[in-house]
Amino acid sequence: MGYALGIGPPGRCSDRNFCPNGNAATEPYIVSHNLLLAVHATAASLYKQNYQATQGGQIGISLVAQYVEPYPNTSLDMEAAMRAMDFELGWYREPLVRGEYSESMRILENTLGNALAKQPEKVWGKGREIAENLQRKEGIKSDTEDMETTLAYLRVLAFCLAAAISVSGGVAAAGAPLFPAMFVIGDSLVDNGNNNGLRSLAKSNYPPYGIDFHGGPTGRFCNGKTIIDFLGDLLGLPLLPAFTETFGGEVDIETGVNYASAAAGILEESGLNLGDRFSLTQQVENFKSTLDQLQNQMDQEMLNQHLRKSLLVTNIGSNDYINNYLMPSIYSSSSTYTPEAFANLLINKYAGQITELYKTGLRKFLLAGIGPLGCIPNQLAKGFAPPGKCITAVNDVVQVFNRRLKTLVDQLNANYTNNAIFVYGNTYGAFTDILSNPKTCGFQVMDRGCCGIGKNKGEITCLPFSIPCSNRDEYVFWDAYHPTQAFNQIIAQKAYSGPQSACYPINVKQMAQR
């Protein structure tokens, strides 16, 4: 920023309309090279020589990079993608791991007066532990082996690193939020307490839920933050209030409201077996009641502008399968509808409610798909899959819905061109990416919950005052149905800045710029 764009100190760049001095073609590389020598060579040596023996500290580095994918997947495009990743992730990683810059970057040596070739052994010496740790990671192959596996590994690695860096303090926290507000419709994956006062078995306002959340048990179905909490951090927004907390008028609703309700589905009957819940239709009505409150706080033109710039996130549909289609002992839907017909039923109902939301003035929509339900502990506990495998039949049914949802996004973007944008969040793909390379993100346990009872800790979900696992960040799943906050953090990062394979046709960060 400071040497390429001139945005931050020392304000140097090549464009003389913005910067009186600087050369963006050379200075960023020279400065970064000196940073490696200073911080990861000299400073590391001083610490090892003078302090490490007594303090017992470890030296490491966290890297963040924007991931790129080849399109289409020709050999030339793959080379271009790897070259781009050299300049994103390899810029710092390669000197630390291999003691030299990648071949892609070494072509700059003539331009930079051979600056990149100076003293590589100093940096290598201080990065040896990092190199050894990386070489122990599963899934890494040599440059001559399968490119697809390497790309998949890099994709997950990039987002794990990005999540570790950017979400911790909120990417937009230092400036104005990227959206003035975020409104959320969904189920227990994003519920933050709307079921607390309902007559429902789908509640989580008791310990050990919230064991890693600063507010303790709040009604979030997680050990800590949900995807929405982390996404709000990235957007620079505060934690959203649950809709049921806004009735008294004492809670700030201008930055958004969360309407999500555990056990809710697109269909009215989905989740009825668990008691009361706010269905998709009811959540849309609840949003309209929030609009009535907002009309008392701003005039109509201000409200219209507020809604046009705000983000609407929907994460719903899982209960139409888990607590409907996949529960033939209670619901007849699986005998009445083929997977294709049921998905069409859901999408038609879904589209109608999205249209209702559009009519209120909202113009930016993120519609999240359903994850691989055949991989959650509750389904694995049924014993229909070999050890270490997911239930393919369940995942196949879910993917029918996801394909229809992505098609719906294309249709909505074609039909509503009045400054509107609809985005499909590929939850399924993001989920399976991590399950295919779990240890890249530090996960050790993928097939059972951290808190629960029975096979795969998934037959009975986390009960009040249960004792959960202690190594929660190493688990993909918190309970029988829901992921841990460590997993949620990565998914939020993918939604925020991921490629088209994660967010289609653009990501949330790009939505904010439209």
Disulfide bonds with the S-S distance in Angstrom:
Cys13-Cys19 2.09
Cys160-Cys441 1.44
Cys375-Cys390 2.05
Cys450-Cys469 1.99
Cys451-Cys462 1.94
